[in-house]
Amino acid sequence: MPFGMKTSGAMLTRAVKMQMKGIGPGGGLHGQLVDPHADLGGLCEDCRKACRTAEQVNFILRPTKCILGAETIDFRGHRLGEGAIGLQNENVEKVWGAIRPKTKK
C-alpha cells in the first residue's frame, strides 16, 4: 500500500473493481446493493462469475463477512436500507455529546 493505512480501504476497493471488471452491476459485486425484486437466476450467475474470478486472481472470499437478505445494514458509519441512507444513531450521539474545545488558536 503506497499511501499507508489511511487510504488502504480505497486502494482495496480500486483493486477489486479492476479485477472484477465486467461482472454484475457496476463492474463487480463488491459493495453493491441488490434490488430485492431482481431476477434471482441472473444474480446467482453474477455471484458464480465473481467467485470464479476471485479464485483466479487469488482473492480470499469470506462468507462470514457477507450479508444476504438484510433489510438494513450498517456500513462505514451509515445505515443503509428501507429506501434511505442515514447516519448511525451511535455516531450522532457521540457528536452531540462532544465537549466544546476551550483552547484558543
Backbone as CSV, one residue per row, in Angstrom:
resi,resn,N_x,N_y,N_z,CA_x,CA_y,CA_z,C_x,C_y,C_z
1,MET,0.836,-1.175,0.000,0.000,0.000,0.000,0.889,1.250,0.000
2,PRO,0.869,2.002,-1.060,1.778,3.139,-1.152,1.431,4.306,-0.240
3,PHE,0.185,4.446,0.186,-0.217,5.614,0.963,-0.528,5.295,2.418
4,GLY,-0.168,4.126,2.893,-0.391,3.791,4.290,-1.802,3.306,4.561
5,MET,-2.085,3.119,5.823,-3.358,2.526,6.223,-4.553,3.459,6.028
6,LYS,-4.330,4.753,5.968,-5.448,5.686,5.870,-6.245,5.489,4.581
7,THR,-5.583,5.185,3.488,-6.279,5.001,2.215,-6.298,3.542,1.770
8,SER,-5.967,2.621,2.663,-5.901,1.218,2.253,-7.261,0.692,1.811
9,GLY,-8.349,1.160,2.445,-9.680,0.732,2.032,-9.992,1.156,0.608
10,ALA,-9.630,2.378,0.263,-9.863,2.876,-1.095,-9.014,2.118,-2.107
11,MET,-7.780,1.801,-1.728,-6.906,1.055,-2.633,-7.451,-0.354,-2.869
12,LEU,-7.960,-0.993,-1.799,-8.534,-2.327,-1.941,-9.759,-2.282,-2.845
13,THR,-10.623,-1.303,-2.628,-11.817,-1.169,-3.459,-11.438,-0.987,-4.921
14,ARG,-10.444,-0.163,-5.176,-9.991,0.068,-6.554,-9.444,-1.216,-7.169
15,ALA,-8.651,-1.966,-6.403,-8.083,-3.218,-6.908,-9.175,-4.234,-7.206
16,VAL,-10.164,-4.328,-6.326,-11.258,-5.280,-6.542,-12.043,-4.896,-7.785
17,LYS,-12.335,-3.615,-7.957,-13.088,-3.183,-9.138,-12.317,-3.464,-10.420
18,MET,-10.996,-3.275,-10.381,-10.189,-3.543,-11.572,-10.183,-5.037,-11.897
19,GLN,-10.095,-5.884,-10.883,-10.032,-7.324,-11.109,-11.390,-7.902,-11.492
20,MET,-12.471,-7.334,-10.966,-13.811,-7.874,-11.185,-14.551,-7.167,-12.313
21,LYS,-13.827,-6.485,-13.172,-14.438,-5.712,-14.255,-15.354,-6.600,-15.104
22,GLY,-16.559,-6.111,-15.353,-17.479,-6.822,-16.229,-18.355,-7.848,-15.543
23,ILE,-18.283,-7.956,-14.224,-19.110,-8.934,-13.515,-20.194,-8.192,-12.761
24,GLY,-21.428,-8.505,-13.052,-22.533,-7.947,-12.293,-22.741,-6.464,-12.548
25,PRO,-23.671,-5.872,-11.774,-23.974,-4.453,-11.961,-22.826,-3.584,-11.481
26,GLY,-22.442,-2.604,-12.267,-21.407,-1.669,-11.854,-20.004,-2.234,-11.881
27,GLY,-19.781,-3.354,-12.562,-18.431,-3.884,-12.694,-17.999,-4.808,-11.585
28,GLY,-18.861,-5.152,-10.664,-18.471,-6.076,-9.606,-19.521,-6.129,-8.524
29,LEU,-19.424,-7.129,-7.680,-20.384,-7.286,-6.602,-19.898,-6.644,-5.315
30,HIS,-18.668,-6.136,-5.296,-18.109,-5.541,-4.088,-18.880,-4.279,-3.724
31,GLY,-19.510,-4.286,-2.575,-20.218,-3.104,-2.099,-21.507,-2.803,-2.839
32,GLN,-22.051,-3.750,-3.565,-23.263,-3.499,-4.324,-24.491,-3.813,-3.482
33,LEU,-25.497,-2.958,-3.581,-26.795,-3.245,-3.006,-27.655,-3.791,-4.126
34,VAL,-28.285,-4.922,-3.875,-29.019,-5.616,-4.916,-30.511,-5.378,-4.734
35,ASP,-31.198,-5.115,-5.834,-32.642,-4.936,-5.822,-33.301,-6.248,-5.409
36,PRO,-34.150,-6.241,-4.367,-34.763,-7.489,-3.911,-35.721,-8.099,-4.925
37,HIS,-36.157,-7.313,-5.902,-37.075,-7.831,-6.911,-36.356,-8.215,-8.201
38,ALA,-35.036,-8.238,-8.160,-34.247,-8.573,-9.351,-34.369,-10.063,-9.656
39,ASP,-33.982,-10.417,-10.863,-34.016,-11.800,-11.311,-33.022,-12.627,-10.498
40,LEU,-33.511,-13.627,-9.773,-32.656,-14.435,-8.902,-31.656,-15.255,-9.707
41,GLY,-32.061,-15.758,-10.866,-31.142,-16.538,-11.699,-29.957,-15.713,-12.160
42,GLY,-30.216,-14.482,-12.579,-29.131,-13.597,-13.004,-28.213,-13.230,-11.856
43,LEU,-28.791,-13.029,-10.682,-27.990,-12.705,-9.502,-27.084,-13.873,-9.127
44,CYS,-27.630,-15.089,-9.170,-26.823,-16.277,-8.852,-25.681,-16.440,-9.851
45,GLU,-25.953,-16.194,-11.115,-24.901,-16.302,-12.133,-23.819,-15.245,-11.908
46,ASP,-24.226,-14.020,-11.548,-23.245,-12.974,-11.233,-22.376,-13.380,-10.047
47,CYS,-22.982,-13.986,-9.040,-22.215,-14.446,-7.867,-21.222,-15.536,-8.264
48,ARG,-21.653,-16.461,-9.112,-20.742,-17.524,-9.573,-19.557,-16.938,-10.337
49,LYS,-19.835,-15.987,-11.247,-18.756,-15.349,-12.009,-17.784,-14.631,-11.076
50,ALA,-18.332,-13.927,-10.091,-17.477,-13.200,-9.148,-16.600,-14.162,-8.359
51,CYS,-17.156,-15.286,-7.939,-16.370,-16.276,-7.181,-15.279,-16.890,-8.050
52,ARG,-15.604,-17.207,-9.302,-14.592,-17.768,-10.207,-13.461,-16.768,-10.457
53,THR,-13.829,-15.525,-10.724,-12.815,-14.504,-10.979,-11.963,-14.263,-9.740
54,ALA,-12.581,-14.217,-8.577,-11.831,-14.023,-7.332,-10.839,-15.158,-7.121
55,GLU,-11.247,-16.369,-7.445,-10.351,-17.519,-7.309,-9.173,-17.403,-8.281
56,GLN,-9.436,-16.944,-9.496,-8.378,-16.815,-10.499,-7.333,-15.773,-10.114
57,VAL,-7.750,-14.714,-9.432,-6.809,-13.647,-9.065,-6.354,-13.758,-7.605
58,ASN,-6.612,-14.921,-7.001,-6.165,-15.237,-5.637,-6.733,-14.316,-4.562
59,PHE,-7.983,-13.877,-4.723,-8.671,-13.157,-3.654,-9.293,-14.182,-2.723
60,ILE,-9.312,-13.885,-1.447,-9.938,-14.766,-0.468,-11.316,-14.203,-0.157
61,LEU,-12.339,-15.016,-0.350,-13.706,-14.615,-0.038,-14.100,-15.241,1.293
62,ARG,-14.646,-14.441,2.178,-15.048,-14.934,3.492,-16.565,-14.844,3.609
63,PRO,-17.249,-15.982,3.568,-18.715,-15.967,3.675,-19.211,-15.349,4.980
64,THR,-18.404,-15.407,6.041,-18.825,-14.824,7.313,-18.913,-13.305,7.243
65,LYS,-18.279,-12.696,6.243,-18.314,-11.246,6.086,-19.434,-10.790,5.145
66,CYS,-20.137,-11.736,4.523,-21.211,-11.404,3.582,-22.527,-11.216,4.327
67,ILE,-23.333,-10.306,3.848,-24.654,-10.070,4.418,-25.668,-10.295,3.304
68,LEU,-26.529,-11.281,3.494,-27.549,-11.593,2.498,-28.930,-11.505,3.140
69,GLY,-29.851,-10.865,2.468,-31.235,-10.821,2.918,-31.516,-9.855,4.054
70,ALA,-30.644,-8.912,4.329,-30.868,-7.954,5.415,-31.692,-6.770,4.914
71,GLU,-32.601,-6.280,5.755,-33.386,-5.105,5.377,-32.579,-3.827,5.535
72,THR,-31.748,-3.763,6.579,-30.863,-2.620,6.780,-29.481,-3.130,7.172
73,ILE,-28.454,-2.394,6.765,-27.087,-2.736,7.158,-26.365,-1.465,7.591
74,ASP,-25.392,-1.633,8.474,-24.530,-0.529,8.880,-23.232,-0.650,8.108
75,PHE,-22.847,0.429,7.409,-21.671,0.393,6.550,-20.940,1.718,6.634
76,ARG,-19.719,1.693,7.139,-18.853,2.873,7.226,-19.545,4.081,7.851
77,GLY,-20.205,3.850,8.978,-20.830,4.949,9.706,-22.206,5.350,9.217
78,HIS,-22.748,4.635,8.243,-24.065,4.947,7.703,-24.983,3.737,7.842
79,ARG,-26.270,3.995,7.919,-27.271,2.935,7.933,-27.954,2.947,6.569
80,LEU,-27.873,1.822,5.861,-28.429,1.704,4.514,-29.610,0.751,4.545
81,GLY,-30.679,1.107,3.861,-31.807,0.201,3.739,-33.133,0.925,3.824
82,GLU,-34.190,0.167,3.558,-35.551,0.675,3.578,-35.699,1.919,2.706
83,GLY,-34.975,1.949,1.598,-35.074,3.052,0.653,-34.427,4.346,1.110
84,ALA,-33.569,4.280,2.131,-32.951,5.505,2.643,-31.514,5.248,3.072
85,ILE,-30.748,6.325,3.132,-29.389,6.291,3.662,-29.349,7.292,4.806
86,GLY,-28.910,6.837,5.975,-28.864,7.731,7.128,-27.629,7.478,7.966
87,LEU,-27.459,8.285,8.987,-26.333,8.129,9.894,-26.674,7.113,10.977
88,GLN,-25.651,6.469,11.521,-25.865,5.570,12.648,-26.153,6.415,13.885
89,ASN,-27.134,5.999,14.666,-27.524,6.756,15.853,-26.376,6.914,16.843
90,GLU,-25.531,5.895,16.964,-24.413,5.955,17.907,-23.465,7.101,17.554
91,ASN,-23.214,7.283,16.272,-22.310,8.353,15.838,-22.916,9.734,16.066
92,VAL,-24.210,9.868,15.845,-24.885,11.146,16.070,-24.826,11.506,17.553
93,GLU,-25.053,10.522,18.425,-24.997,10.767,19.872,-23.598,11.195,20.308
94,LYS,-22.561,10.609,19.703,-21.186,10.998,20.035,-20.919,12.453,19.662
95,VAL,-21.421,12.883,18.516,-21.210,14.267,18.080,-21.944,15.228,19.009
96,TRP,-23.206,14.937,19.326,-23.980,15.822,20.196,-23.421,15.844,21.614
97,GLY,-22.810,14.752,22.049,-22.267,14.670,23.402,-20.845,15.179,23.541
98,ALA,-20.232,15.595,22.453,-18.843,16.064,22.500,-18.751,17.392,23.251
99,ILE,-17.682,17.532,24.000,-17.451,18.759,24.759,-16.808,19.798,23.840
100,ARG,-17.280,21.030,23.945,-16.744,22.113,23.115,-15.304,22.427,23.534
101,PRO,-14.389,22.571,22.579,-13.000,22.880,22.925,-12.883,24.247,23.608
102,LYS,-11.972,24.331,24.571,-11.794,25.577,25.310,-10.444,26.228,25.018
103,THR,-9.701,25.688,24.073,-8.394,26.242,23.736,-8.544,27.365,22.716
104,LYS,-7.609,28.303,22.750,-7.611,29.400,21.781,-6.623,29.078,20.683
105,LYS,-6.911,29.541,19.522,-5.991,29.314,18.406,-5.731,30.603,17.696
